[in-house]
Amino acid sequence: MELLIATAIIGIIAAFAIPNYTKALARQQVKRQILTANLMAGAQEIYKARKGRYWCDDTSGTCSNLGSINSGLGINITTETGITYTTHAIAGSPATAFRVKISDGKLFTIEDDTAPPLNITCTNLTSVSVCSSL
């Protein structure tokens, strides 16, 4: 009987803990990707300081290729499964504005579509609020 009660208590605790743990992991991933977005934006600024314009025009296919982003901007972002990365100079204003976008397509999209200073926003793609209280 004691074993049955102990098992029931552990089951109840697990029912509350597992969803919170999963949400905490998702929030931690979003925080990591916000840092990556800041890294990409900083690399764009360094590229502009050296070349007089931001890296990559938005019509080429290399702006979403992580290998090209790493080599073009001189950074080393490691690939995470299911995450897409894009950064490029905005058409018509390659010397004044660039875009950074990171998304997993399910939970969040992190982007900056403005000219500097950096103004990164995180958008929830589902009811799981991984962007709130970061």
Backbone hydrogen bonds in HBPLUS format (Angstrom, degrees):
<---DONOR---> <-ACCEPTOR-->    atom                        ^
c    i                          cat <-CA-CA->   ^        H-A-AA   ^      H-
h    n   atom  resd res      DA  || num        DHA   H-A  angle D-A-AA Bond
n    s   type  num  typ     dist DA aas  dist angle  dist       angle   num
A0005-ILE N   A0001-MET O   3.01 MM   4  6.34 157.4  2.06 151.6 157.1     1
A0006-ALA N   A0002-GLU O   2.89 MM   4  6.11 163.5  1.92 152.5 157.2     2
A0007-THR N   A0003-LEU O   2.93 MM   4  6.06 156.3  1.99 145.0 151.5     3
A0008-ALA N   A0004-LEU O   2.99 MM   4  6.18 153.4  2.06 143.3 150.5     4
A0009-ILE N   A0005-ILE O   2.95 MM   4  6.22 156.8  2.01 151.0 156.9     5
A0010-ILE N   A0006-ALA O   3.01 MM   4  6.22 161.8  2.04 148.8 153.6     6
A0011-GLY N   A0007-THR O   2.93 MM   4  6.10 152.3  2.01 144.2 152.2     7
A0012-ILE N   A0008-ALA O   2.99 MM   4  6.24 153.4  2.06 146.1 152.6     8
A0013-ILE N   A0009-ILE O   3.00 MM   4  6.25 163.6  2.03 152.0 156.2     9
A0014-ALA N   A0010-ILE O   2.89 MM   4  6.05 160.6  1.93 147.7 153.5    10
A0015-ALA N   A0011-GLY O   2.96 MM   4  6.12 146.4  2.08 141.9 150.7    11
A0016-PHE N   A0013-ILE O   3.17 MM   3  5.44 135.7  2.37 102.4 113.6    12
A0017-ALA N   A0013-ILE O   2.90 MM   4  6.08 155.2  1.96 151.0 159.3    13
A0018-ILE N   A0014-ALA O   3.03 MM   4  5.73 175.2  2.03 147.8 149.2    14
A0021-TYR N   A0017-ALA O   2.85 MM   4  6.00 152.3  1.92 154.4 163.1    15
A0022-THR N   A0018-ILE O   2.95 MM   4  6.15 160.9  1.98 155.1 159.5    16
A0023-LYS N   A0019-PRO O   3.00 MM   4  6.21 159.6  2.05 147.6 152.9    17
A0024-ALA N   A0020-ASN O   2.91 MM   4  6.08 150.4  2.00 142.2 150.7    18
A0025-LEU N   A0021-TYR O   2.96 MM   4  6.25 152.1  2.04 148.3 155.3    19
A0026-ALA N   A0022-THR O   3.07 MM   4  6.37 155.7  2.13 145.8 152.1    20
A0027-ARG N   A0023-LYS O   2.92 MM   4  6.19 158.3  1.97 149.4 155.1    21
A0028-GLN N   A0024-ALA O   2.98 MM   4  6.15 153.0  2.05 143.6 150.9    22
A0029-GLN N   A0025-LEU O   3.00 MM   4  6.29 148.6  2.10 144.0 152.4    23
A0030-VAL N   A0026-ALA O   3.01 MM   4  6.33 153.8  2.08 148.0 154.9    24
A0031-LYS N   A0027-ARG O   2.95 MM   4  6.26 158.8  2.00 149.8 155.2    25
A0032-ARG N   A0028-GLN O   3.01 MM   4  6.26 155.3  2.07 144.5 151.1    26
A0033-GLN N   A0029-GLN O   2.93 MM   4  6.23 150.8  2.02 146.3 154.5    27
A0034-ILE N   A0030-VAL O   2.85 MM   4  6.14 144.2  1.98 149.8 160.0    28
A0035-LEU N   A0031-LYS O   3.09 MM   4  6.40 154.5  2.16 146.1 152.2    29
A0036-THR N   A0032-ARG O   3.02 MM   4  6.35 145.6  2.14 137.5 147.6    30
A0037-ALA N   A0033-GLN O   2.82 MM   4  6.09 151.5  1.90 143.6 151.0    31
A0038-ASN N   A0034-ILE O   2.96 MM   4  6.26 153.7  2.03 146.2 153.0    32
A0039-LEU N   A0035-LEU O   2.91 MM   4  6.20 148.4  2.01 142.7 151.8    33
A0040-MET N   A0036-THR O   2.88 MM   4  6.18 159.7  1.92 153.2 157.9    34
A0041-ALA N   A0037-ALA O   2.92 MM   4  6.12 156.3  1.98 146.7 153.4    35
A0042-GLY N   A0038-ASN O   2.89 MM   4  6.04 158.0  1.93 145.9 152.1    36
A0043-ALA N   A0039-LEU O   2.90 MM   4  6.12 154.5  1.97 147.3 154.6    37
A0044-GLN N   A0040-MET O   2.93 MM   4  6.18 146.2  2.04 141.5 150.8    38
A0045-GLU N   A0041-ALA O   3.02 MM   4  6.36 152.6  2.10 146.1 153.0    39
A0046-ILE N   A0042-GLY O   2.99 MM   4  6.33 155.7  2.05 148.3 154.7    40
A0047-TYR N   A0043-ALA O   2.88 MM   4  6.08 158.8  1.93 147.1 153.3    41
A0048-LYS N   A0044-GLN O   2.88 MM   4  6.14 157.3  1.93 148.5 154.6    42
A0049-ALA N   A0045-GLU O   2.94 MM   4  6.18 153.6  2.01 145.8 152.9    43
A0050-ARG N   A0046-ILE O   3.09 MM   4  6.36 144.7  2.22 145.0 153.8    44
A0051-LYS N   A0047-TYR O   2.80 MM   4  5.95 160.8  1.83 156.2 162.2    45
A0052-GLY N   A0048-LYS O   2.68 MM   4  4.74 147.8  1.78 133.8 138.4    46
A0054-TYR N   A0094-PRO O   2.69 MM  40  5.47 170.4  1.70 159.3 160.5    47
A0089-ALA N   A0056-CYS O   2.63 MM  33  5.68 165.1  1.65 166.6 170.7    48
A0060-SER N   A0057-ASP O   3.34 MM   3  6.11 166.0  2.36 122.6 125.4    49
A0065-ASN N   A0062-THR O   3.24 MM   3  5.09 160.1  2.28 100.8 106.8    50
A0087-THR N   A0063-CYS O   3.22 MM  24  5.63 153.0  2.29 143.1 149.5    51
A0068-SER N   A0065-ASN O   3.00 MM   3  5.30 117.2  2.40 105.2 120.1    52
A0069-ILE N   A0065-ASN O   2.89 MM   4  6.21 158.5  1.94 156.6 163.8    53
A0070-ASN N   A0066-LEU O   2.91 MM   4  6.04 165.8  1.93 148.5 152.1    54
A0071-SER N   A0067-GLY O   3.01 MM   4  6.22 166.1  2.03 147.4 151.2    55
A0072-GLY N   A0068-SER O   2.69 MM   4  5.60 159.9  1.73 148.6 155.7    56
A0073-LEU N   A0069-ILE O   2.97 MM   4  5.82 158.3  2.02 145.5 150.4    57
A0074-GLY N   A0070-ASN O   2.88 MM   4  5.49 118.1  2.27 130.8 144.3    58
A0075-ILE N   A0070-ASN O   2.96 MM   5  4.73 141.3  2.11 130.6 139.6    59
A0083-ILE N   A0080-GLU O   3.17 MM   3  5.72 167.3  2.19 138.9 139.1    60
A0084-THR N   A0103-SER O   2.80 MM  19  5.43 163.3  1.83 160.0 165.2    61
A0103-SER N   A0084-THR O   3.10 MM  19  5.43 153.2  2.18 143.7 151.6    62
A0086-THR N   A0101-LYS O   2.85 MM  15  5.11 140.3  2.01 155.0 161.7    63
A0101-LYS N   A0086-THR O   2.81 MM  15  5.11 157.1  1.86 154.2 153.8    64
A0088-HIS N   A0099-ARG O   3.03 MM  11  5.43 145.2  2.15 139.3 149.3    65
A0099-ARG N   A0088-HIS O   2.76 MM  11  5.43 154.4  1.82 156.5 165.4    66
A0090-ILE N   A0097-ALA O   3.13 MM   7  5.70 170.1  2.14 125.8 127.9    67
A0093-SER N   A0090-ILE O   2.96 MM   3  5.62 159.3  2.00 139.5 143.8    68
A0096-THR N   A0093-SER O   3.06 MM   3  5.39 161.4  2.09 113.1 119.1    69
A0097-ALA N   A0093-SER O   3.06 MM   4  5.90 150.2  2.15 172.0 169.9    70
A0100-VAL N   A0112-ASP O   3.14 MM  12  5.23 151.6  2.22 136.4 144.9    71
A0112-ASP N   A0100-VAL O   2.89 MM  12  5.23 145.1  2.01 149.6 154.3    72
A0102-ILE N   A0110-ILE O   2.76 MM   8  5.11 158.8  1.81 154.6 161.0    73
A0110-ILE N   A0102-ILE O   2.71 MM   8  5.11 173.2  1.71 164.2 166.6    74
A0104-ASP N   A0108-PHE O   3.36 MM   4  6.16 156.0  2.42 155.6 159.5    75
A0125-LEU N   A0107-LEU O   2.83 MM  18  4.87 167.7  1.84 123.8 124.4    76
A0109-THR N   A0123-THR O   3.00 MM  14  5.20 137.8  2.18 140.3 151.3    77
A0123-THR N   A0109-THR O   2.80 MM  14  5.20 158.5  1.85 149.8 157.3    78
A0111-GLU N   A0121-THR O   2.93 MM  10  5.57 157.8  1.98 156.4 163.4    79
A0121-THR N   A0111-GLU O   2.92 MM  10  5.57 167.4  1.94 157.3 159.8    80
A0130-VAL N   A0128-VAL O   2.95 MM   2  5.83 128.5  2.22 110.4  95.1    81
